[in-house]
Amino acid sequence: MTKKMKLMRKALSGVGLFMALTLHAQNEQPLYKDMNAPIHDRVMDLLSRMTVEEKVSLMIHNAPGIPRLEIDKYYHGNEALHGIVRPGKFTVFPQAIGMAASWNPELIYKISTAISDEARGKWNALGLGKKQLDGSSDLLSFWSPTVNMARDPRWGRTPETYGEDPHLTGTLGCAFVKGLQGNHPKYLKAVATPKHFAANNEEHNRAYCNAVISERDLREYYLPSFEKCIVEGKAQSIMTAYNAVNGIPCTVNTYLIKKVLREDWGFQGYVVTDCSAPAWMVTQHKYVKDYETAAVLMAKAGSDMECADNVYTQPLLNAYYNYRVSDADIDSIAYHLLRGRMLLGLFDDPEKNPYNKISPEKVGCKEHQELALETARQSLVLLKNENNFLPINPKKIKSIAVVGINADRCEFGDYSGTPVNESVTVLEGIKRLVGDQVKVVHAPWVSSATGYEPINKSFFPDGLKAEYFNNKNLEGTPAVRTEEELYYDPVNRPPDPFLPKAPMSARWTGDLLPTVSGEYTLTLKTDDGCRLYLDDKKLIDSWVDRPATDDKVLVNLEAGKRYKIKVEYFDGGGDCFARLYWKAPDLDSRDRINLFGEAGKAAKECDITVAVLGIDKSIEREGQDRYTLELPADQQEFIREIYKINPKTVVVLVAGSSIAINWIDENIPAIIDAWYPGEQGGTAVAEALFGKYNPGGRLPLTFYNSMDELPPFDDYAVKKGRTYQYFTGKPLYEFGYGLSYTKFNYRKLNIASKQDTINIQFSISNTGKYDGDEVAQVYVQYPETGTYMPIKQLKGFKRVHIKKGQTQNVSISIPKKELRYWDEKTRKFVTPSGNYIFQVGSSSQRINLQKTFAL
């Protein structure tokens, strides 16, 4: 294309500006500002007034304002998975997998309604967003919920999901979307963005993964949760995934975006890419050779917004000037984005939008604090209770030991905000509940591990002062905040607008407090340069450009003594990583329990021991898959030693996915899974331990016995033994499993067919000694179809509260259209005729009632 032709194209793109100015002179009130006009007409009017450059400026997640048209800046990229991440403090609810364990869509709706109330409250406090100046931090669009299928427990982002089942995930995800977006007939409260479309399930290769999946598996397993969020939930945005599906990156996958999303599901919102995914098509997938070609394919496929600013900026404009992208392509993208803002009321009189009247006092309010507590309660799953070991009667014990890695710290999981209210650990929850009635003895966690492990937040009692500089030399005025630990990994952690782009440097300072004396090996793993100081003495000095390297130094540390630690780091570009590890003293002791500090002494002197074990973001998170299903080796040894000393031990698990706790299940009398329970989690756990609350949560995942029971990680064929639908072995705990302190009896199953639905009716009686919640689950076995079918599928569920001695009638309706499988010949869903078996029970394996019914 000649220079003259490019200039002509640019000149033509300015015609819109000339027409807009002419129209404005003729009409002081532009149509796009007319609140009573149809949104389509308003958006088309606004598009007619914009230059191509202005339209393209809308297409990055941190979109600048267009003052000429009174369009404010708009920064997408905030998160609200289980509470808002930024800016400032908010209510922190249990992690998504914990919400899923409640099996309660009505509760999920209340949670996301509270989240959107806090969003609007903070937005209003910030002058309708005008005072919010940080990137990725506006409060009206959220990249939540995560409705990918947790098909394999090794996946590091399992905690962000609602589990392994499409029906459960779709139902809960849809409820979350509805609560976040609100129910006003005209305005959206906030924009929900289900993610990651589609089949995003591996972290170790996430930048270039190619998921090979049959269309049947896509349609039956990987896509239905998204379908429900879009078709029923009316989500107005969706995020595509990093990975490719069948060789085509999701960012430009026309089958997913144009065929499934827009044509089959009728989606009218906007499509956003995952962060850096457009650039990774060039650098990681090697799918295209340059950013301009990436821009062309994205525009043609229907990607509307880039999370970044590498492709939908000058490369897209270059493609336009080179006639590779048309005005219609640009307008289609800009239309979707402007429509979203129109639905939020950003072009209307603020006084007419009721959401602009939500008080900032909603943020962290007492009501939301109580909701966080109730969610933590409902998420608790009682995995074992041998001989009714629980609940503990405080009148029958004098002392209780509270030990373990997660006893005195709050683990929230990934994509977590900072709570307004004081967060409650399990230790603190127990102390508050028993008061002076029972002596509570706590032994801080000490690991016996002889390998390297991250120095976690419990060893930095005051946190770390983190200073970030926008140059390599620690010069100028830094951006400063307090962090829990030294862990810099912007590529694999959630987007953080606080961090400067490379070249950058950072300094972390604070107190290090070891809990056992001896010789430690301190290790700094970084790319590029680093320095380490301890009590102002320089121990590591490697201030040079270099690939990722481990620098090590031996030091003697005393238990209980504070040491001033300082770490400096610079990143010149490319890979960027900095983390502080240590290797604990390898103590030679015949009594192994002594390697765990005072825990053995506490367990020995107390009547009952509560061991709070589990994992955290060092093991499972975005960018980090799991490599074992078991607890870390030191925790396995710890619980064995504690049990020898005091068999009257309860294990509380704090984790975001399934764990192979086979020995614990065989030996420990009682086990509770608390997931990552949010800011009020410690109170909920204490209430369950002492019978103030009767656990009623159910597993949204299968707990396998070992990795030997899993297919290869990169095999996406569900029929090869994945999830309860196709797994033929005996799991440690099955999908839907959970115990109660009371007993429930199912009776009187009746099935009736109406025009569009199957109605399942039955009764449940509470025949035990406690009031409690039961989660009734309906599974379906299909008639013979001539092809493979699942063992069973969840098609309905209901959580009901039943007082002791009472009976409740339960009714669950199943739309006939959801009794379906994907016919690979006709490429359509089919509802087969024949004899269905409807099973009603308290888990996927504990079936109480069943009946054959012909359709």
N, C-alpha and C positions, 0 to 999 in steps of 0.2 A: 504494500500500500504506500503510495507516494505521500510526501509531507503535505502537499497541497490537498490531497483527499482527506487526510486526518484533520487538517484545519477546517475543511468544509464540514466534517462530521461534528466537530466541536462547535462550529457556528450554528449548525442546525439544532444542537442540543440547547442552545440559548434561546431558541424561539419560544420555548415554554415560559421562560422568564419574561420575555417581552409581552406575551399574551397575558401573563398573570398581572403585570403592571397595568396593562390596558384595562383588564377586567376590574382591577382594584379601583382604578380611577372612576369607573362607571358605577361601581357598587361598593359602598363603604363597608357593608357587612358581607364578607365572603361566605359562600355557601357552606364551606367546611366548618364555619363557626356557628352555623344555625343548628341549635340543639334539637329542633323539631323536624329537621330533614332526615331522610333515610341515611343510614351510615354509608351505604354503597355510594350514594350521590355525593356525600360529603368527602369521602376518600378520593373519589374521582376528581372532584373539584380541586382538592389540595394537590393531587398529582399533577394536574394541568398547570399549576403555578410553580412547579419545582424544576430546577435544572437537573440534568442527569447526574452531575456531581453531587448535588444535594440528596438525590434519591440514594445514591451509593453510600453516602455518609451515614444513612440509617442502618446499614447492613452489618455493622460490627457491634459487639456486645456492649462496649462503652461508646455509645453513639453521641457525638457532640450536638449541641443545640444549633438551630438555624434561626438566628434572631430576626432575620428579614420577615419570616413567616410566623414569628412568635412561637416557634417550636423549641421547647426546653431540651436540654441534654437528657439522655435517658441511659442509665447504666444497668444493663441486665447482668445476671451472673450471681445473684444472691441465692442462698440455699435455705430450705426450711424443712429438711427431712424429719427432724423431731424437735423443732424449735428453730427460730431464726438465728442465723450465724452472726450477722453483722448488720449495721454498726451499733456498738454498745452491747448492753446486756438484755437478756430476754428469759422467758421460762424455758427450761430444758426438760423435755419429756423423755421417756424411755426411747431407746433406739428403735428403729422401724421393726426389727425382728422381734423385739419385745412387744410392740403394739400388735404384731401379727399373732403372738401367743395368746392375746386376749380373745381372739376369734369374735370380735365385737365391732361390726361396722358402725353402729350407732356411736360407740365411744370414739372411734377414729374420726368420725364427722365432727364430734365436739372438739377433739384435739386440733384439727386443722382449722376449725372456726375460731378457736382461741388464738392460733398462730396468725391467722389473717387479721383478727382484731388487733393483735399486737403490732402487726405490720402497718396497718392503717394508723394506729395510734402514734407510732414512732414517726411515720411519714408526715402526719399532721403536725407533730411537734417540731419537725424540721422544715416548717414553712411550706408544706405540700411538696417536700422533696428538694426545694431550692437550696436549702442549707446543707444538703447531703452532697458532699464533694468527692467522696472516695469512690474509685472505680469498683465495679462489680458489687455495689452495695446499696443500690436503690431498693425500695421495699414493696414494689407492686408486681414484680415478676420473679418467680422462684423456680429453680431447676429441681423440682421435686414433684411427685415421689419417684422412687426407684422401683420399677415393676418388672425388672428382669427376673427370670426364673433361677432360683438357687438350685440348679440341677446337680451340683457337685460341691461337697462341703469343703473342698480345698480352695474354692474361689474366695479371694480376700475381701470381696465386697458383699459377701453373704449378709453381714449385719445390716446393710442398708435396705435389704429386701423384705418382702412379706412371706418368704419361704419358697417351697418347691412346687406348690400346686397352682395351676392357672386360675381355677375358680376362686380359691381363697384370696390369691393375690389380686385378681381383677375386682373382686367385691370390695376388699379393703382399700385398694388404690382408687377405685371410683368414689368411695366415701370421702377419701382424703381430698381428691380433686374438687368435689362438690363443696366441702367446707372451706377450702382455700379460696375458691372463686366466688362464693356467696350465692344468694338466691334472689338478688334484685332483678326485676324484669328488664332493666335497661343497662345497668352498670355491672362490670366485674369488680369484685372486691380486690382480687389479685389474680395474676395469671399463673396457672399450674402448668408444669412441664414434665409429664411422664418421661422417663428415660430408662435405658439407652436403647433406642430403636435400631437394631434388634439383636438378640442373642449375644449380648455382651457378657462373657462368662469366664474370662481368663485375664490375669494381671501380668504375669511374667512375660507375656508376648503381646501385650495389649496394643502396642503401637503398630503392629503389622499382622496381627492374627487374622487368619482366614477360616471362618467357621463353615464347614461343609455340612449342609443340612438339607434333608429332603423337604419338598414342599409340604408334605403331610405333617412332618414334625414341626415345621414352622407354623402351619395353620392351626394344628391341634394343641401345641405345647408352648411355643415361644412367643406367639402373637396374641392369644386371647386376652391376656391381661391388659395389653395396650388397647385392644379393640374395645373393651368395656370402658376404659378411661376416656376414650374418644367418643364412642357412639352413645353411651349412657351418661358418662360424666361430663361430656362436652368440654373437655380440656382444650384450651385455646392455643396451646403450644406443645411441641414435642421435640425431644433432643435425639439426634441420631447417634450411633455408636462409633467407637474407634475402629472396630474390627471390620473386616470384609465378610460378606455372606455369599458363599459360592463364587468367590473370586472377585467380587465387586465391592469396594469399600462402601459402607452404609451411607457415607456422606454424599455419594453420587449414585446410590442404588435406586434406579428408576422403578424396579419392581416393587420395592418397599415403599418408596415415597409416592410415586404416581399411581401405580396399580392398586396396592393394598390400602395405603393411607388415604389418598384423595378420592380415588374412584370407588373402591369397595366400601370404605367407611365414611365417605362424605366429609372428610376433614376440611375445615375452612380457615384454620388458624395458621400460625407460622412455624416453620421448621428451623431449629437452631442446631448447629454442629456441636459436637463435643470439643473441648478446648484443645487447640492445636491440630485437630483431626485433618483440616484441609491441607495444612503444611505437611503433615505426615503422609499424605498421599504421594508426595514428591520424595520425601526423605526416608520414609520407613517402608510403606507399601511398594514404592517404586512403580506406582500405577500410572503416573504421568511424569513428564520430564521437567515441567516448569509450572510456576504459580498461575500464569495466564491460562494455560490449558486446564488447570484445576478449577479456575474460576468459570471457565466455559462449561465444563461438565457439571459443576454445582448448579449454575443458573439453569441449565437445561433440565437437570434432574428435579429441581424444585427445592433446593436448600435455600432458605431465606436469610439466615444470619450466621455469620462466622463468630465463633468464640475465639477471638484473637483479632489481629489486623494485618495479616500477611497476604491474604488472597482477595478478600472483598474490599480492596482499597485500590491502589493504582493498577495492580494486575487485572482487576475486573474492568476498570476504565480503559485500559489498553485493549482488552478484548472487545470492548464496545467500539472504540475508535477504529479497530481493525476489522469491523463488521463480522466478528465471530459471535457476538451477542447482540440481540435486537432490542429496540425500545420496548417491545412487548415483554421480553424476558425481564428487563429491568423493572418495568411497571408492575409486573405480576408480583415480584419479590417485595417491592416497596408497598404495594397495596396490602399484602398480608401484614406487614409490620405496622403500617399506619392504622389498619383496622383494629389491631390489638390495642393500640393507644386510645383510639376512639372509644372502645368498649370500656376502658378504664375511666373514661370521663375527662381525659387530659385536655380536651379542646372545648370543654363546656364551662359554664359558670360554676365555680367551685361550690357555691351555696346550694346548688340544686342536687348535688351528689350527697346522699345521706352518709356514705362512708367517710366523707371528709369531716364528719362531726364526731367520729369515734375518739374518745378521750385518750391522751397519752397515759393516763393512769391505768389503762388496761394492761400495760406492759408489766409483767411480773406480779399482777394483782393476786389477792388472796384466793379468788375464785380459780385462777389458773394454777396456783400453787396446789390447791386441793385436787384439781384435775390431774396434775402431774402425779400426785400421790395415788389417786384412784387408778390411774393407768398403770403405775408400778405394781399395785396390788393385783390387778387383773392379769398382768403379764406373768406372774409367778407360776411356775409349773412344778408341782410336787412329783418328783421322779421315783422316790422310794420312801416308804414309811413302815418299816418292819415292826410288827407287834405294837403298832400305834405309838411309836417312840415320840412322835410329835402329836399335838403341841406340847411344849414344855410347861409344866405347872410350876410357877415361881414359888409356890408355897412348899414345894417338895425338894427344892434345892437351895443351897446357901451360896454357891459360887458358880461362875461360868467363865471359861477361858475363851477369848476371841482372838484367833490367830490367823495367819495366812497372808498371802501377798495382797489380796484385795480387801482385807478387813478394815483398813483405815484410810482408804483412798477411794475417790469416786471416779470410776471409769465410765465415760459417756459414749465412747465409740467415735467413729469418723463423722465429719460434717456436724460438729457440735458447737453450739454457741456458749456464751458465758452466762451463768444464771444470775438473775437479779437477787434472788433469795439465797440464803445459805444452803449449800448442798449438804446432804446428810449421808454419812458413811454407814455401813452396817454396824460398826463399833458404836458410833454415836447414837444410832437408832436404838440399839439394845440398851445403852446406858440411860437414855431418856425414858424408855418404856419401864424398865425395872426400878429405876430410881435407887433408893436406899434399901429396897427389899432384897436384892441379890447383889453380892459382890461381883463386880466385873473386872477381870484381870486381862490385860492386853499385852501381848508380846510383839513388838515391831518385827516386820518381816526381815529375815536374814537368809540369803540364798546360799546353798552349799555348792552352787554350780562352779565347776572348774573351767568351763569354757567362757568365751567372751559373751557379754550380754550388754544391751544398752543400759546406761545409767538413767533410771527412770525418775519421775518427779518426786518420789518419796525420799530421795537422797538429796534433794534441793529444797530444804524446808521453807525458804522464802522465795522460791522460784529463781529465775535468772533474768537479769536486766539485759535485754537484747537491743543492740544499736545497729541500725542498717544504714550504710552509706551508698550513695549512687556513683561511687568510683572505686577503684581497686586499692586505694591507699589509706582508707580510714580517715579521709579528710572531709572538712566541712561539718555542717550540722546534720546529725543523723536523725532518722525516724526511730523513736524509742518506745518500747513496750516491755511488759513482763511476760516471760514464757515459762512453761512448766519444766521443760527439758531442752537439751541441745540437740535439735533435730531439724536440719535444713535440707529439704528435698522437694523443691517446687515442681519438678516434673511429675512426680508420682503422688503428690499430696493434693488435696483440694485447692483450687485457685485461691490465692491470697493476695488481694490488692495492696496489702501493706508492704509487700516485699518489692524492692527495686529490681529492675531488669539488669542483666549483665551488660557491661562490667560493673560489679558491685563488691562491697566488702562488709564484714559484720564483726561485731565484738559481743561476746556473752560474758557476764560477770555475775558472781554470786557465791554462796556458801555451799560447800560439799560436806555432807554429814554421813560418814560411814557408820555402820551398826555392828561391825565386827573388826577386831584388830588383826593386823598381819600385813604381809607384803602383797600389794595389788599391782597388776599391770594395767596402766591407763593407755587407752588406744584412741587416737583420732583418725577416723577414716574420712578423707576428703579427696575431691579433685582439686587441683590447683593448690594455692598456698595456705599454710596454717601455722599457728603458734599456740603453745600451751604453757600457762604459768600456774604454779601452785604456791600460795603465800608469797606472791611476787617474784618467785624464782622461775626463770625460764627453763622449762624441761624439754620442750620440742620447738624447733625452729626450722621450718621448711617453707619459706616465703618465696616460692618459685612456681611458674607455670608447669603443670605436670598432669599426667593421668591419675585416676583414682588410686590412692595409696594408703596403707595402714602405717601410721607412725606410733611407736610403742615406747613406754618408759616404765621402769619399776619404781614404786614408791612404798614406803611404810606408813600406814595410817592407823590411827587409834580410834576405837569405837567411841562414839559420843562426842568427839572433838570436831569443831568446825574448821574447815580449811577454805581459804579464799582461792577461788578458781577463776581463771580468765582464759578465754579462747578467742583467738582472732583468725579470720578466714577471708580469703578473697576468691572471687569467681571471675575469670576472664572471658567466659562465654562457653557455649557448648554444654557438655554435661555439667551438672552442678549438684554437689552433695557434701554435707558435713554432718557427722554424728559422733558423739562421744560414747565410748564403750569402756568397760573394765573387766578384768578377770579377777574374781574374788580369791582370797587366800586359800590355798589348798592345805587345809588343816589335817594333820595326822591324828586321828582320834578313834579309839575303839568304840566309843559311844557316839554313833552318828548323829543323834538328835542334838548334840552340843554344837553341831555345825549350823544349827538354825537359831542361834541366839537363845533367848529365854522362853521360847515356845514350849519346849519339853517341860520345863519347870512349871509353867502356867497350866499345862494340861494335867500334870501330875497332881497339883494341889487343888484343882477345881472338880466339881461334881460332873459337869458337862463341858464339852469342848465344841465350839462352833468354828470350823475351819473354812475360811472364805478364800476359795481358790479361783483359777480361771486364766484368761489370757487378755491381751490388750492390743493396741495398735502397732506394737512392735512385731506382732505375729500375724494379724489380719487387718487389712485396710486397703484403701485404694493404692494400687501399685505393689501390693505385697500379698501373694498367695501363701497358703499354708502348705507345709511339706510333711506334716504328720497330723493325724486326727487326735493324738493323745495330748495330755497336759505336758508342759515342759518337764524334763527329767527331774529337776530339783523338787518340783511340787509333787511328783509321784513318790519320790523317796520320802518327802516330808510327811505326807498323809499316812504312809505305811508306819513311819516311826511314831507319829502321834497316836495312831490306833493301838500300837503296842502298849503305850503308856495309859491311854484312856479310851477303851472301846465305846464309851458313851459319847460318841462324836457325831455331829451333824456336818455335812458338807454343803456349803452354799456356792454355786457356780456363778461367776460373773464373766460372761463371754457373749459373743455375737453369732455363734454358729454351733453346730453339733460337735461333741467331744466324745472320744472313745474312752469312757471312764469305767472300763470293765472291772478292774480290781475294786474300785470304790463301790460299784454296784453289788459286787459279791460280798463285801465285807462291812461297809459302813451302814448303820441302820436307817439313816434318813438322809435324803438328798433333795435340795431345792435348786432349781435353775432360775436365776434372777435376771439373766441376760445383761445388757447394759441398762440399768434401771432408772437413769435420769436423776434429777436433782433431789428427789424425795425417796429414792430407792431404799436407803438404809432404814427409814421408818417402815416401809412396806414389808421388808424382810423381817424386821423385828416383830411386827404384828403377826406375821405368819408363824414365826417360830414359837410364839407364846400364845397362839390361839385367838388373838384379837381379830384375825382375818383368816378365813378358810380358803386356801389356794384353789383356783379353778381354771387356771390357764392350761392350754393344750399345745403340744409341739406342732409348729408349722413346718417341721423338717423331720426327716428320718435320721435317727442316730445309729450309725453303722458301728460294727464291732472293730473294724480295722480297714485300712486302705485296700487290703486284699479283696474286699467285697466291691470295690469300685471299678468301673470300666476305665480305660485310658482317659486322662483329663481332656484331651483334644477330640474325643469321640462324642459328637453331639446327637447321636442316634438314641432317642429316649428308650426305644424298645429293647435296647441291650442292657437291661437290668437297672435302669435309672429310676429313682424315686419309688414311692410306694406303688405307683401304677404298674411297674414292671419288675420290681425287685422280688425275687422268689425265695430269698433266704430269710432267716430269722434275725431281725435287727436287734440291737441293744434296746432301743425304744422306738416304737413305730410312729409314723406320722399320725397326728391327732391324739397322741397319748398324753395322759396326765391323771394324777390321782387326786383324792379329796379326803378330808377328815371325816366325811360322812359317806353314806351309801345311797345309790339311786337304783330304782327298779323301773324297767321299761315294760309297758303293757299296751294291748289293744291297738295294733297297727291296722290302719285302714288306708286304702289307696283309691282315689277317684280321679277320673279323667274328665276334664272340661275341654272347651274348644281349643284353647292354646296352652293349657297347663296340666300338669299332674299334681294333685294335692295329696300330700303325705300327712296323715294325722296319727298321733299316738299320745300316750300319757306317760309321765315320769313322776314317780313317788320318791320322796326323800325318806328313807327308812332308817337313817342313822341318828346320831345324837347332836349334830351341828346343822345350823342353816348353811346353805352352800350354793355354789353355782355349778351347773352342769352344762356342758357343750354337747348338744345332740347333733350328730353328723349323719347325713344321708349319702350313701354311696350307691353307685349303679354298676351292675354287670350287664353287658350288652348281649343281645341275641347273636346267633351265628351270622356272620357277614361274608364269609369266604375270604377274609383277610385277617391279619393279626389285629387284636384288640387288647386294650389294657386289662389287667386283672380286675381292676375296679377303678372308678373315678368319683371323686367328691363332686356332688351336684347341689348340695344344700346344707345349711347348718344354722343353728340358733343357740345362743347362750341365754340360759334362763336361771333366775334365782328362785330357789324353792326352800321354804322354811321347813325345819324338821317336822316330820309327821304329816306333811301336806303333799298333795298331788296337783300337778299342773298339766293341762292339755296343751300339746304343742302342734302347730300346723306349719308345714314348710311347703311352699309351692315351687315347682320346677318347670320353667318354660319348655315346652316340647322341642322348640328349635335348638335348645342347648343339649339335647340328647342326640349327638351328632358325631360323625367322623368325616375326614376329608377323603373323598373318592378321587384317587389319582387319575382315573380314566376321564371323568367328566370335569375334573378340577373344580369341584363344588362340594359344599357340605351336604351330607345325606343323613337323614334320620331313618335308621333301618326299622323295618317292621319285624315283629316277632315277640318272643317272651323276654322281657326284662326282669332282672332280679333287683329289687330295691332293698337295700340293707340299711338298718338304722342302728347306730351304736355310739359308744363313747370314744372310739378311736377307729383307725382303719382296720385293725385286727380284732377289736372287741365289739363284735356285732351282737346286739341283743335281740333284734327282731329282723325278720326278712320275709319277703313275699314276692312271688312271681306275678307279673302283670303284663298282659298282652297289649301291644300297640299296633 
